[in-house]
């Protein structure tokens, strides 16, 4: 019988995705993510690309804005100094094995079988060499890997079986300071010679090498089928810390043991949701989606809790507090933006991995202590100010509202309030590192909107999108203020949450950007991207997740709202709900559109949510080949998490930030879904008894591809007439039973009183 890990196919959609998309030899959220790269440089077109016929190297970090240490075993005369275009090797997918935690392939040009696995912080290599007097392992320290050029590097031989050094990822437009990643390398075979190259010239035998555009190799003599093992531990703090990571996590040389432990670890994490029924293809895609949701936002703190703080002018090595057992109370993570996470990982992670939510919340608060702001996308200890809005606000608010109280909520609230004021994240547009102008929060507070025309050295100075995103984040903060008894703050941020109304143009029926003089942009094309972030007015017109009823009222009532939204989906279906360059009527390949199908639940037409969610999954999210599967930017788990939620029939348009969070429901694609709960966290949720069940189960009756519509539902044996239920009902455990049919039940969940709550009450 297949386990969850056995369904995962890491090769899905690898023909199309960006550098950090693919990882194989790694653990969930691991610091090391060791895998082959077939294309060298570029954030978007690099990494492991399935159609390529050559492997350039195996590199140890595939993270947003970061990479580390490309290596390749070779035989024969060296071509290392000539670059990877010359020394790369042919390989065949027919001789390749790819699983979570393991990757194996055959380097045809060198006759070497290479196998890779990993612990959290150590990459483990097993190379089976042919007979050769010139067996080598190359370390291309200066190579540009993915998004990062290397501004400095160092490697030295410490002993016949040990090397140590670092690579320095140069500053980028997004990560404004260089970031060093240190490593300790251990081999189980003594080195015959240690040689180097620099600026394309071989240097012969060396003791150490430093600087950009350099590299080194170790040489052995090998017998036929001789196995050489190599362990590479990394740290963002120092070589000594990398050694500590190695000694703690991998003190032995048993490759098969580590491979098996990686497999078991992945299966334990993936088993937190178990599905039954559905097709083999649906299970493959589901567990691959879940794999991606647990994959891409990497640990950056060491086993003892040391971490690198780069928020100031110089690097500072700091210490995470230790518990009574001497272990760190939490871990630090890198992260791309949480932009759109309120509909994806922000919903999924609290359900299945609240310990990761704990890590992120405390990472953010340490940034606040060290650098003065809660970040929206930390990389290598740096602020990046990626994308727009204070996207950490809904993440932190939802965590607290759902009972994850493993961080200092008073400090978190203080930091969030700062981010919502001038000088905080609402003052900073995308990648605005040195000024506080592009965010336009002063205009937002004074006028109720952010105008176009703000001049700043930044991306995404897109006033209309910023206005709508800010209004939602303000509502989230108001909900937390209410929970903490801060009545004046609650009233102030609730008033700001209504600023979305400043953009609604009743003449066109669209949210419409406004110029600096207050006038609506004219001429106005709702398909234009001007004023919007990776979208257009068709996408952002619905971006009022906290007050859907208020939007319904603006649009003339339920009938008008539903007809207009349904027509938009009909048009978008012609392109499978996905558009290139974020154009068209909807784009379920990118964050701004990912909640829109669930809006029908608020407008008395939940059957249309059921219809369109099923269509989206079928048409754009179900591919299981290397050439299809995500139809857009699988941005460090965001699309994987979205697909998981749509497949199990749970969602949260408001991101779970209500004082009493809830889930909207639609029709799952599986017969039975079991969500295993972590009682350590859920027992803190409001209304959750200490003796709650260990799982929440979703069962369907009459499930079939043609049966997309909910006929009736019960929750713990009681009739459920609404298309939503409270988080407390889930967190105490229980059973949601859903009866499906081929025709919509127009009466179920359609009364005004059945709609989920909105800021404006119907």
Secondary structure, DSSP 8 states (H G I E B T S, - for coil): ---HHHH--TTTTTTT--TTT---EE-TT-S-EEEEESB-B-SSS-B--TT--EE-EEESEEETTEEE--EEEE-SS--GGG-HHHH-EE--GGG-EEETTEEEEEETTTTEEEEEEE-SSEEEEEEEE-SEEEEEEEE-TT--BBTB-EEEEEEEEEETTEEEEEEEE---SSS-S-EEEEEEEEESS--SEEEEEETTEEEEE-SEEESSSEEEEEEEEE-TTEEEEEEEEEESS-HHHHHHHHHHH--S--HHHHHHHHHHHHHHHHTTEEEESS-HHHHHHHHHHHHHHTTSS-B-S-TTSEEEE-SSSS-EEEE--B-TTSSBSS--B-----TTGGGTHHHHHHHH-HHHHHHHHHHHHHHHHHHSS--SS-BTTB----SSS-THHHHHHHHHHTT---S-HHHHHHHHHHHTSTTSGGG--BT--S-S-TT-HHHHHHHSS--TT---SSB---HHHHHHHHHHHHHHHHHHHHHTT-HHHHHHHHHHHGGGGGGEETTTTEE--B-TTS-B-SS--TT--TTSSSS-HHHHTT--TT-HHHHHHHTTSHHHHHHHHHHHHHHHHTTTT--GGG-SS--TTSGGGTTGGGGGGGTT-HHHHHHHHHHHHHHHS---STT-S-SS---TTHHHHHHHHHHHTEE-TTTT-STT-EEEE---SSSEEEEE--HHHHTTSTT--TT--SEEEEEEES-BTTB-EEEEEEETTEE--SSEEEHHHHHT-EEEEEEEESS--TTTT-SGGGS---SS--
